[in-house]
Amino acid sequence: MCFVPTVLFIGFTTIGTVTCFSGGGVSQSCQSMMPDHSSPLPSSSPSPFSVKPEDGSFENGEMKTIVLQAETSTPFKGFLLEARESQDGPPVGVFTLISPNTRLLECNGYPGAAVTQKNNQKKTLIQANWTSPKAGTFYFRVTFIQDYSSFCNLICPSLLVTSLQKGQKLWHCACKILCSVAMAAVIIAFITLLLFKCNNITLFALVGVAMVLRIGQTIIIFLTFGPSQELRVIFVWVLRVIALATEVFLVATIFVGLAEIEKNRSIHWPMKVMGGYVATMVLFYCVFIHYHCNHRKRTY
């Protein structure tokens, strides 16, 4: 009999189908300039980094070289550079690259509105050219990522140094815990099928593949690539591919499990509910792929 283990598996697998999608790209932080989705509080610690010039008056179309520098022996691993007319205003102007291992970023639909890093190598000096969109006074705002747990946010003429110990670290810790629970749940479901000696080979194989994918997803979650934008993009996309594959096998498993449960029952509404769920997920992934393809074309 596969009834009991199938019910347990359906319950267990719903734990991890919506977890471990932490964080988004740096482009989503264009306005706040805060890494990920944390909300840290500023402290009064002095910053070991600087941006030159901090501000200035520009003519329409005037180009200026902006320099980011570590004032002490303390290097930075990542950064996000923007120009603004006011502290709370949107990024303005267009950057062009000078230093290697840097890349342009699209903000609010405008390519080249910001500059960020390509990797998490230690840096002490970064240069980029900025072209003014019109005549006026503009301020250069920078977020320096010193390490995985702290960053410095320069809001000229103010200077804020912020710690992420109660924000980002807790978020990643929670994600790792949830992924571990989801992995354990699928393993328990697989063991349950073994104990109940389920004769449905298809169901058994699907659960086994789902278990392997869930274990792989959890292992990747525990691999930390630091604040590198390039590595983080690869990291996130690998997770998305594994999550999609896991979703496909979980849905297939649930359909096979429901068919097993309904063999001796005349109620078929669970199948209809799962059909609606699958249609919703397919629509979601289509919209997701369409958005990212268009976003990549506009950026590059």
KOLSEVO-572719 format. One line per 2 residues: number of its first residue (from 1); their letters; for each residue y, z, x of N, C-alpha, C. Coordinates in pm, whole numbers. Last residue first. Layout:
NUM = a = Y Z X Y Z X Y Z X | ... $
***
This chain:
300 = yt = 4523 -2166 2243 4501 -2246 2362 4541 -2391 2342 | 4601 -2061 1997 4630 -1986 2119 4621 -2075 2242 $
298 = rk = 4518 -2239 1804 4661 -2212 1813 4696 -2144 1945 | 4240 -2231 1850 4312 -2357 1868 4461 -2333 1884 $
296 = rh = 4185 -1964 1783 4164 -2009 1921 4239 -2139 1948 | 4238 -1965 1509 4315 -1877 1597 4303 -1923 1742 $
294 = nc = 4042 -2140 1416 4183 -2178 1404 4270 -2095 1497 | 3818 -1979 1478 3830 -2115 1534 3975 -2161 1529 $
292 = hy = 3867 -1749 1328 3867 -1740 1474 3876 -1877 1540 | 3852 -1851 1062 3973 -1785 1111 3978 -1786 1264 $
290 = hi = 3588 -1950 1051 3702 -2040 1029 3830 -1980 1085 | 3440 -1714 1086 3431 -1821 1186 3549 -1916 1174 $
288 = fv = 3519 -1575 849 3538 -1516 982 3538 -1623 1090 | 3432 -1743 645 3575 -1715 659 3605 -1661 798 $
286 = cy = 3154 -1726 698 3223 -1856 701 3374 -1837 719 | 3105 -1453 663 3088 -1512 795 3156 -1648 806 $
284 = fl = 3162 -1432 383 3236 -1354 482 3226 -1417 621 | 2969 -1600 269 3111 -1631 254 3194 -1558 358 $
282 = vm = 2741 -1454 341 2758 -1591 390 2904 -1633 381 | 2787 -1216 196 2782 -1213 342 2801 -1352 402 $
280 = ta = 2774 -1312 -70 2896 -1249 -20 2900 -1249 132 | 2509 -1399 -80 2617 -1495 -101 2749 -1441 -47 $
278 = vy = 2378 -1153 -43 2364 -1259 57 2476 -1361 44 | 2453 -1023 -282 2491 -967 -152 2485 -1074 -43 $
276 = gg = 2330 -1181 -474 2476 -1170 -471 2526 -1118 -338 | 2065 -1127 -402 2116 -1264 -396 2268 -1266 -392 $
274 = mv = 2048 -857 -457 2039 -901 -318 2088 -1044 -301 | 2064 -874 -737 2168 -801 -661 2167 -844 -515 $
272 = km = 1830 -1011 -789 1958 -1074 -822 2073 -1006 -748 | 1641 -823 -709 1647 -952 -641 1780 -1022 -667 $
270 = pw = 1688 -618 -895 1718 -596 -753 1727 -726 -673 | 1602 -731 -1146 1745 -726 -1115 1774 -693 -969 $
268 = hi = 1346 -748 -1242 1379 -833 -1128 1527 -827 -1091 | 1078 -583 -1380 1222 -574 -1357 1256 -651 -1229 $
266 = sr = 808 -567 -1403 873 -680 -1471 1024 -680 -1453 | 573 -499 -1141 685 -459 -1227 751 -583 -1285 $
264 = nk = 398 -544 -937 344 -485 -1059 453 -439 -1154 | 571 -657 -747 446 -725 -783 391 -675 -915 $
262 = ei = 797 -538 -654 801 -593 -790 672 -665 -830 | 745 -468 -389 763 -362 -488 748 -415 -630 $
260 = ea = 736 -720 -269 618 -634 -265 625 -526 -372 | 996 -803 -310 888 -881 -370 759 -800 -374 $
258 = lg = 1124 -614 -152 1144 -611 -297 1036 -691 -370 | 1033 -699 102 999 -566 51 1015 -555 -99 $
256 = vf = 1151 -950 119 1005 -940 121 960 -805 66 | 1420 -865 112 1368 -957 10 1215 -949 3 $
254 = it = 1429 -706 343 1452 -643 212 1400 -732 100 | 1385 -900 541 1291 -789 523 1305 -725 386 $
252 = av = 1613 -1057 513 1481 -1116 489 1376 -1008 464 | 1802 -865 588 1805 -921 453 1670 -983 418 $
250 = lf = 1724 -824 855 1723 -713 760 1721 -763 616 | 1764 -1077 966 1628 -1022 959 1619 -904 863 $
248 = ve = 2044 -1099 935 1954 -1199 879 1813 -1142 863 | 2139 -878 1081 2165 -888 938 2069 -985 871 $
246 = ta = 2062 -951 1340 2005 -831 1278 2021 -836 1127 | 2229 -1172 1375 2084 -1190 1377 2014 -1071 1311 $
244 = la = 2478 -1039 1361 2444 -1144 1264 2293 -1165 1258 | 2458 -868 1582 2474 -810 1448 2438 -912 1340 $
242 = iv = 2445 -1055 1788 2330 -968 1764 2337 -907 1624 | 2704 -1162 1757 2586 -1248 1745 2462 -1165 1715 $
240 = rl = 2862 -933 1802 2869 -1003 1674 2747 -1092 1652 | 2800 -867 2066 2767 -773 1959 2766 -843 1823 $
238 = vw = 2909 -1090 2190 2765 -1065 2202 2720 -970 2091 | 3178 -1047 2125 3109 -1162 2068 2957 -1149 2080 $
236 = vf = 3238 -813 2270 3249 -813 2124 3172 -929 2063 | 3197 -905 2536 3124 -790 2484 3122 -791 2330 $
234 = iv = 3392 -1104 2556 3250 -1139 2569 3163 -1030 2508 | 3617 -938 2525 3594 -1047 2432 3447 -1089 2435 $
232 = rl = 3590 -770 2746 3582 -713 2613 3558 -820 2508 | 3628 -940 2959 3496 -882 2940 3481 -824 2800 $
230 = eq = 3903 -993 2911 3805 -1100 2919 3665 -1047 2893 | 4026 -741 2913 4033 -823 2794 3925 -930 2795 $
228 = sp = 3909 -435 3031 3926 -576 3060 3924 -658 2934 | 3880 -158 3015 3985 -220 2936 4003 -368 2961 $
226 = gf = 3515 -115 3023 3652 -76 3054 3752 -157 2973 | 3263 -168 2946 3324 -265 3035 3469 -231 3066 $
224 = tl = 2975 19 2893 3121 23 2889 3177 -73 2993 | 2699 22 2692 2752 -37 2814 2903 -45 2802 $
222 = fi = 2630 106 2442 2643 210 2544 2690 155 2679 | 2606 -133 2308 2714 -43 2269 2738 62 2377 $
220 = ii = 2371 -229 2420 2497 -295 2454 2615 -205 2420 | 2186 -58 2293 2199 -58 2440 2331 -119 2482 $
218 = tq = 2218 -135 2026 2255 1 2068 2273 10 2219 | 2118 -396 2032 2257 -372 1993 2303 -234 2040 $
216 = gi = 1849 -346 2101 1936 -422 2191 2083 -400 2160 | 1767 -207 1870 1763 -140 2001 1854 -211 2100 $
214 = rl = 1799 -411 1683 1878 -289 1670 1880 -211 1802 | 1608 -595 1773 1750 -632 1771 1839 -508 1764 $
212 = vm = 1373 -444 1731 1409 -489 1866 1557 -524 1874 | 1382 -414 1450 1385 -297 1537 1427 -335 1679 $
210 = av = 1359 -676 1362 1481 -601 1332 1494 -479 1422 | 1096 -726 1448 1208 -801 1507 1340 -728 1484 $
208 = gv = 958 -541 1282 949 -534 1427 1064 -606 1496 | 1017 -634 1027 1063 -501 1066 1060 -486 1218 $
206 = la = 885 -881 1040 1030 -876 1021 1087 -742 1063 | 616 -800 1064 680 -877 1172 832 -871 1161 $
204 = fl = 574 -669 818 555 -596 943 627 -667 1059 | 613 -877 637 701 -761 634 694 -685 766 $
202 = ti = 397 -1041 715 535 -1090 720 634 -975 724 | 171 -887 661 202 -922 801 348 -968 814 $
200 = nn = 91 -641 464 184 -754 458 232 -786 600 | -53 -412 482 -126 -537 502 -37 -660 496 $
198 = ck = 25 -106 639 70 -213 549 -1 -344 583 | -45 161 717 -133 46 734 -100 -65 635 $
196 = fl = 114 377 726 64 343 594 -26 219 597 | 177 375 999 100 486 945 39 453 810 $
194 = ll = 330 139 1021 205 154 1096 116 262 1036 | 547 203 861 461 90 824 327 97 896 $
192 = ti = 651 412 1017 599 440 882 508 328 834 | 741 275 1239 628 368 1255 566 400 1120 $
190 = fa = 955 140 1116 845 64 1177 721 152 1193 | 1116 356 1039 1062 265 937 944 186 991 $
188 = ii = 1180 459 1291 1102 541 1197 1039 454 1089 | 1333 245 1385 1210 282 1455 1119 365 1365 $
186 = va = 1545 261 1207 1459 142 1205 1327 170 1277 | 1651 513 1279 1604 489 1143 1510 369 1136 $
184 = am = 1730 478 1544 1623 572 1515 1564 548 1376 | 1941 296 1498 1825 256 1578 1705 347 1549 $
182 = av = 2115 460 1351 2061 339 1291 1937 291 1365 | 2172 655 1546 2107 695 1421 2042 574 1354 $
180 = sc = 2302 495 1735 2178 565 1772 2101 607 1648 | 2524 417 1589 2429 316 1634 2296 379 1673 $
178 = li = 2647 667 1557 2601 593 1439 2500 486 1478 | 2709 727 1828 2621 816 1750 2563 742 1630 $
176 = kc = 2883 519 1894 2756 533 1966 2658 621 1889 | 3095 577 1720 3024 450 1709 2888 458 1777 $
174 = ac = 3179 825 1817 3126 815 1681 3045 687 1663 | 3272 742 2069 3163 840 2060 3097 834 1922 $
172 = hw = 3482 576 1997 3367 518 2064 3247 613 2060 | 3650 774 1879 3606 657 1803 3480 597 1865 $
170 = lk = 3697 950 2087 3626 999 1970 3571 883 1888 | 3843 778 2259 3716 836 2303 3633 885 2184 $
168 = qg = 4076 712 2109 3978 610 2143 3843 668 2181 | 4171 1002 2060 4172 885 1975 4057 792 2005 $
166 = kq = 4187 1200 2240 4148 1240 2105 4145 1121 2010 | 4258 1063 2476 4139 1147 2476 4094 1186 2336 $
164 = ls = 4459 896 2548 4373 853 2439 4252 945 2421 | 4802 969 2620 4660 991 2647 4579 954 2525 $
162 = tv = 5097 812 2743 5013 855 2633 4869 870 2675 | 5434 820 2817 5300 816 2875 5206 881 2776 $
160 = ll = 5734 640 2774 5633 726 2715 5503 709 2790 | 6071 601 2806 5946 592 2880 5848 692 2822 $
158 = sp = 6347 399 2684 6262 519 2683 6136 494 2763 | 6500 171 2661 6510 244 2786 6424 370 2790 $
156 = ci = 6167 37 2667 6296 49 2732 6406 77 2628 | 5883 169 2662 5970 120 2555 6112 138 2605 $
154 = ln = 5575 155 2803 5716 153 2838 5796 89 2725 | 5298 346 2806 5369 254 2717 5518 262 2747 $
152 = cf = 5002 378 2978 5145 407 2980 5217 301 2900 | 4682 529 2904 4769 416 2928 4914 461 2923 $
150 = ss = 4339 639 2935 4483 663 2930 4560 535 2956 | 4070 581 2959 4108 689 2868 4258 711 2860 $
148 = yd = 4019 382 3143 3962 368 3009 4017 469 2910 | 4338 347 3309 4193 356 3309 4148 353 3164 $
146 = qi = 4590 228 3265 4556 284 3396 4405 298 3413 | 4754 -18 3120 4628 54 3105 4583 99 3243 $
144 = ft = 5083 -38 3008 4996 -40 3126 4870 41 3096 | 5279 -224 2803 5175 -121 2799 5087 -139 2922 $
142 = vr = 5625 -299 2785 5496 -313 2852 5405 -195 2821 | 5906 -492 2701 5822 -378 2666 5682 -401 2722 $
140 = fy = 6233 -580 2755 6094 -607 2792 6013 -479 2777 | 6489 -699 2542 6427 -586 2611 6281 -618 2638 $
138 = ft = 6790 -899 2532 6648 -879 2505 6594 -766 2593 | 7076 -1041 2390 7022 -935 2475 6878 -906 2434 $
136 = ga = 7140 -1401 2378 7143 -1265 2329 7087 -1168 2430 | 7049 -1729 2276 7140 -1643 2352 7140 -1503 2291 $
134 = kp = 6693 -1788 2241 6833 -1806 2202 6919 -1717 2289 | 6452 -1749 2363 6455 -1840 2248 6597 -1873 2202 $
132 = st = 6402 -1751 2718 6473 -1696 2601 6474 -1796 2486 | 6104 -1731 2891 6212 -1819 2847 6272 -1766 2718 $
130 = wn = 5961 -1578 3174 5991 -1567 3031 6112 -1652 2999 | 5693 -1572 3407 5823 -1626 3367 5840 -1613 3216 $
128 = aq = 5545 -1295 3575 5538 -1396 3470 5679 -1444 3439 | 5347 -1094 3793 5469 -1169 3766 5443 -1272 3657 $
126 = il = 5231 -781 3909 5211 -893 3817 5346 -960 3794 | 5077 -553 4122 5191 -642 4102 5152 -759 4013 $
124 = tk = 4847 -408 4129 4970 -336 4166 5094 -421 4142 | 4526 -363 3980 4644 -445 4004 4762 -356 4043 $
122 = kq = 4171 -383 3969 4291 -303 3995 4408 -393 4036 | 4012 -570 3706 4035 -541 3847 4165 -463 3864 $
120 = nn = 3936 -647 3453 3970 -507 3475 3981 -470 3623 | 4092 -958 3346 3981 -876 3390 4028 -734 3415 $
118 = kq = 4319 -1075 3247 4192 -1144 3226 4072 -1057 3261 | 4598 -920 3071 4511 -942 3186 4385 -1017 3147 $
116 = tv = 4878 -1081 2898 4783 -973 2920 4691 -1009 3036 | 5183 -1155 2738 5096 -1177 2853 5004 -1056 2868 $
114 = aa = 5319 -1320 2446 5285 -1202 2525 5194 -1243 2640 | 5362 -1562 2330 5459 -1456 2299 5433 -1329 2379 $
112 = gp = 5196 -1782 2347 5274 -1745 2464 5376 -1636 2440 | 5228 -1895 2008 5156 -1892 2136 5249 -1855 2251 $
110 = yg = 5282 -1728 1717 5359 -1792 1824 5281 -1782 1956 | 5156 -1579 1520 5149 -1724 1511 5224 -1799 1619 $
108 = nc = 5187 -1316 1603 5254 -1361 1480 5259 -1512 1470 | 5109 -1407 1929 5151 -1298 1842 5228 -1355 1724 $
106 = el = 4878 -1498 2177 4951 -1539 2057 4983 -1417 1972 | 4902 -1480 2528 4853 -1423 2404 4940 -1472 2289 $
104 = lr = 4788 -1591 2850 4886 -1585 2744 4821 -1537 2616 | 4660 -1403 3130 4646 -1503 3023 4754 -1482 2920 $
102 = tn = 4570 -1358 3475 4650 -1325 3357 4630 -1435 3254 | 4461 -1428 3719 4394 -1325 3639 4481 -1273 3527 $
100 = ps = 4765 -1489 3909 4628 -1519 3865 4572 -1403 3784 | 5108 -1512 3800 5001 -1440 3869 4864 -1485 3819 $
98 = il = 5234 -1688 3611 5253 -1701 3756 5134 -1639 3828 | 5269 -1840 3287 5195 -1760 3384 5233 -1792 3528 $
96 = tf = 5535 -1796 3056 5450 -1887 3134 5391 -1807 3250 | 5636 -1693 2727 5599 -1663 2865 5522 -1780 2925 $
94 = vg = 5903 -1716 2503 5777 -1776 2549 5755 -1742 2696 | 6048 -1516 2232 6047 -1592 2355 5908 -1643 2391 $
92 = vp = 5938 -1196 2098 6018 -1319 2095 6009 -1388 2230 | 5765 -970 1883 5778 -1034 2014 5851 -1167 2001 $
90 = pg = 5970 -801 1631 5852 -877 1674 5872 -933 1815 | 6119 -465 1662 6117 -606 1625 5992 -677 1675 $
88 = dq = 6153 -209 1742 6056 -230 1636 6046 -376 1594 | 6346 -240 1945 6223 -166 1972 6115 -195 1869 $
86 = se = 6470 -580 1961 6482 -439 1926 6347 -372 1946 | 6396 -814 2074 6540 -794 2053 6569 -649 2016 $
84 = ra = 6145 -828 2334 6191 -801 2198 6343 -790 2194 | 5857 -936 2507 6003 -928 2503 6046 -914 2358 $
82 = el = 5561 -788 2657 5632 -859 2551 5782 -848 2573 | 5247 -734 2804 5390 -754 2825 5449 -837 2713 $
80 = lf = 4995 -521 2876 5041 -609 2768 5192 -615 2778 | 4725 -459 3108 4864 -451 3065 4886 -545 2946 $
78 = gk = 4491 -289 3330 4528 -380 3223 4673 -364 3185 | 4480 -130 3555 4371 -225 3531 4406 -327 3423 $
76 = fp = 4700 -24 3818 4667 -35 3675 4563 -144 3658 | 4706 213 4095 4705 79 4035 4681 86 3885 $
74 = ts = 4899 431 4272 4814 427 4152 4816 288 4091 | 5078 458 4470 4948 402 4509 4853 392 4391 $
72 = te = 5372 367 4280 5299 452 4374 5169 383 4413 | 5461 171 4110 5558 231 4201 5491 319 4306 $
70 = aq = 5332 -131 4027 5293 9 4043 5383 70 4149 | 5508 -367 3823 5472 -313 3954 5430 -167 3944 $
68 = lv = 5598 -676 3695 5533 -549 3664 5478 -493 3795 | 5872 -884 3651 5782 -825 3750 5730 -691 3699 $
66 = it = 5972 -1197 3531 5951 -1055 3499 5844 -1001 3593 | 6211 -1442 3578 6083 -1389 3626 6075 -1239 3601 $
64 = km = 6353 -1638 3319 6365 -1523 3408 6225 -1479 3450 | 6543 -1906 3178 6415 -1854 3227 6438 -1742 3328 $
62 = eg = 6718 -1989 2879 6721 -1938 3016 6586 -1878 3054 | 6740 -2069 2614 6651 -2144 2703 6650 -2097 2846 $
60 = ne = 7060 -1939 2584 6955 -2010 2512 6871 -2093 2610 | 7104 -1665 2815 7150 -1784 2744 7032 -1850 2675 $
58 = fs = 7077 -1306 2801 7025 -1438 2836 7095 -1547 2754 | 7097 -984 2933 7159 -1084 2846 7118 -1223 2894 $
56 = gd = 6826 -741 2955 6928 -831 3008 6983 -924 2902 | 6581 -504 3079 6652 -574 2973 6753 -667 3038 $
54 = ep = 6434 -446 3303 6399 -379 3178 6464 -448 3059 | 6322 -717 3520 6422 -625 3466 6373 -558 3339 $
52 = kv = 6058 -494 3574 6190 -537 3622 6209 -684 3588 | 5879 -206 3501 5902 -345 3466 6043 -381 3507 $
50 = sf = 5644 26 3657 5779 -18 3619 5777 -165 3578 | 5446 331 3686 5463 186 3677 5605 152 3632 $
48 = ps = 5390 596 3661 5386 541 3797 5409 390 3801 | 5589 796 3442 5503 680 3461 5505 633 3605 $
46 = ps = 5572 1149 3379 5640 1031 3433 5542 918 3457 | 5493 1305 3067 5454 1274 3204 5526 1149 3254 $
44 = ss = 5533 1389 2810 5651 1374 2894 5617 1341 3039 | 5340 1202 2567 5369 1320 2646 5489 1290 2735 $
42 = pl = 5265 1082 2233 5323 1069 2366 5341 1204 2433 | 4947 1060 2074 5079 1120 2076 5135 1114 2217 $
40 = ps = 4757 775 1948 4782 886 2037 4925 936 2027 | 4571 636 1755 4709 677 1728 4743 797 1815 $
38 = sh = 4365 340 1800 4393 483 1813 4539 511 1785 | 4259 90 1797 4318 140 1672 4348 288 1679 $
36 = dp = 4328 -83 2102 4237 -60 1990 4314 -9 1868 | 4632 22 2255 4495 -27 2268 4410 13 2149 $
34 = mm = 4942 -64 2111 4848 44 2138 4708 -15 2152 | 5138 -233 2023 5110 -231 2166 5022 -113 2205 $
32 = sq = 5221 -287 1765 5214 -146 1807 5199 -133 1958 | 5220 -574 1773 5334 -498 1722 5333 -355 1775 $
30 = cs = 4978 -657 1894 5106 -712 1938 5223 -625 1894 | 4716 -596 1848 4803 -485 1888 4941 -533 1931 $
28 = qs = 4576 -822 1809 4596 -738 1691 4687 -620 1721 | 4546 -919 2063 4645 -984 1977 4672 -905 1851 $
26 = vg = 4331 -782 2169 4464 -733 2202 4570 -795 2112 | 4079 -764 1907 4142 -817 2026 4278 -758 2047 $
24 = gg = 3949 -447 1788 3972 -587 1776 4033 -638 1900 | 3715 -175 1719 3820 -241 1791 3830 -388 1760 $
22 = sf = 3370 -189 1656 3490 -117 1697 3590 -209 1762 | 3138 -211 1484 3235 -317 1502 3368 -253 1540 $
20 = ct = 2947 -15 1422 2960 -63 1559 3042 -191 1571 | 2799 -81 1093 2853 3 1199 2872 -76 1327 $
18 = vt = 2667 -187 880 2812 -203 883 2876 -120 993 | 2397 -139 897 2439 -277 877 2588 -296 883 $
16 = gi = 2276 111 926 2340 49 1041 2394 -89 1019 | 2177 197 679 2262 286 760 2342 208 861 $
14 = tt = 2002 27 565 2140 20 516 2233 108 596 | 1758 94 670 1830 -17 731 1972 -30 680 $
12 = fg = 1664 308 510 1701 330 649 1791 219 702 | 1606 190 260 1705 298 271 1755 316 412 $
10 = if = 1416 5 336 1539 -42 270 1646 64 279 | 1220 183 434 1287 88 524 1418 37 464 $
8 = lv = 1140 323 207 1202 395 318 1277 300 409 | 1028 111 61 1144 183 7 1217 257 118 $
6 = tp = 818 52 238 920 -48 208 1045 16 154 | 660 282 241 733 244 362 840 140 337 $
4 = vf = 578 274 -43 656 384 14 728 343 142 | 440 17 -68 551 57 -154 639 163 -88 $
2 = cm = 221 -85 51 345 -95 127 464 -41 49 | -121 0 85 0 0 0 125 0 88 $
***
